[in-house]
Amino acid sequence: MKRSALIKHLRKNKCKLFREGGKHTIFWNPEKRNISTIPRHNEIYG
């Protein structure tokens, strides 16, 4: 999956940018109180 598609999906599901880490971007969902850590690579494998 492309990183941009994952970020678009997170924002569509009401996730907010929490902070930028050294090698990751961290999103937070205030409704579910979940944190998602996204690595800074073009392709993300699960």
N, C-alpha and C positions, 0 to 999 in steps of 0.2 A: 504494500500500500504506500502511496506517496504521502510524505509528511504533510503537505499542504491539504490533501483530502482529509486526513485525520483531524487536522486543526479546524477545518471547515465543519466537519461533523461535530466536534466538541462545542464549537461556538453556536451551532444550530441547536444543540441540546442544552443551552444556557450555561455553559462553562465559561468562567472568567479567567483571564491571564492572572496567575498568582505571582509568579516571579520568574526571572531568567537565571538559571543556574550556570555553572561552568560549562557543562556539556549537554544540558537538558533544559527544556522549557516546561514549566509546571503550571497546570491548569487546575482550577478548583470549581466544583459544582456546589453552590451554596444551598440548593434544595436538598440534595442527597448527602451533602457533606463528604464528598469523595475527592481525592486528589489523583490526578493523572500526570505521569511523568513521561514526556515525549523527548526521545533523543534527537539530536540535531544531525540527522542523516537524510538524504533524499528519499531513500527506500527504507521502510520500517518492516521488519519481519516479526511475526508473532510466534 
